Amino acid sequence: MKKWKFLTAAALTLMLAACGSDEESKTEGTNDQASTEQNATDSKENAATEAPVFPMTVSPLTAGSETEDGKSITFEDVTFEEAPNNIIVFDYGFLDTLDALGVEGIVGIAANGGKGNIPTHIKEKYVNDSVADVGSLKQIDFEKVAAANPDAIFISGRQAPFYEELKEITPNVVFIGSDNENYVDGVFETVDLAAQIFGKEEKAEELKANLQAKVDQVKEKAAGYENALVAMYNDKKISGFDNGPDSRFAYVYNDFGFKPSTTEITSSSHGSDFSYESILSVDPEVLLIIDRTASDVETIKADIENDIIKQTRAYKEGKIVYLDGVNWYFSSNGVTTEVDKLDEILNELK
């Protein structure tokens, strides 16, 4: 009898252990299942925030433009039935933004036979036999554009005169140019537009935050100077730029925080003819020189730092900053080229 009781107790113990093990297994299984379901739900939610919904209608970043001969152009909304797969990009800044976002499917750019002033960090990727060369920024090879069979073409101001002709190839021609009145916001708008079309919102927020941080750093730096002058060097000629609404580089003052050394320059996209004597007369504390020729710094230094400029406050205090013409003149509005531009200023004005 005692032996039987012992066996029964032992058996009971084993049974209870087994039950406990089964319950634990069931609990773990339930937890694992719940975790899997939650992960699936999270993935679906993340996908929902990333994946764009089509059909999608996007608006041009500027409603209209005017060509050099005075012709008025109105840009239209574009409705994409599905995500674009064959993309042609004429604006180098927007090409930079698409690349930074990780957008695939770029089949054509304005490489200009390899001579295009494309940012160095992306030039090799897009100037090659796998990407069609569809002309230059102002001279479009329409046959090559058509041969690339694009389902989206992105243009900016330099290509505005060809807007209607490009629409004959595809109706999905999106104007992404912006004005200079709210420059940084305009860059953010181009990033948001690309993110909306290609489902890159999370990456877009990261890139915009990085750019805003650089803008804030330059603003803080600029606040420490009495005034500045933005000038452009082009084949031994100098142009000056103020902070007016028609000035190509007004954002250096209005968005980056530098105070203009003069407001008596005629505002224009290409600046006002300026002499070395003119620079001396306004005597800026900081002189920002944009190299339109995209030559090496030593070459333009030989012209810029002459006996007249050596009398300026900027020269005497070592505050002449030479800026990369590719980024500043040809590739503006790119989300990473803008960071590079700001870094140029930060690195020189230490």
Secondary structure, 3 states (H helix, E strand, C coil): CHHHHHHHHHHHHHHHHHHHHHHHHHHHHHHHHHHHHHHHHHHHHHHHHHCCCCCEEECCCCCEEECCCCCEEECCCEEECCCCCCEEECCHHHHHHHHHHCCCCEEEECCHHHCCCCCHHHHHHHCCCCCEECECCCCECHHHHHHCCCCEEEECHHHHHHHHHHHCCCCCEEECCCCCCCHHHHHHHHHHHHHHHHCCHHHHHHHHHHHHHHHHHHHHHHCCCCCEEEEEEECCEEEEECCCCCCCCCHHHHCCCCCECCCCCCCCCCCEEECHHHHHHHCCCEEEEEECCCCCHHHHHHHHCCCCHHHCHHHHCCCEEEECHHHHHHCCCCCCHHHHHHHHHHHHCC
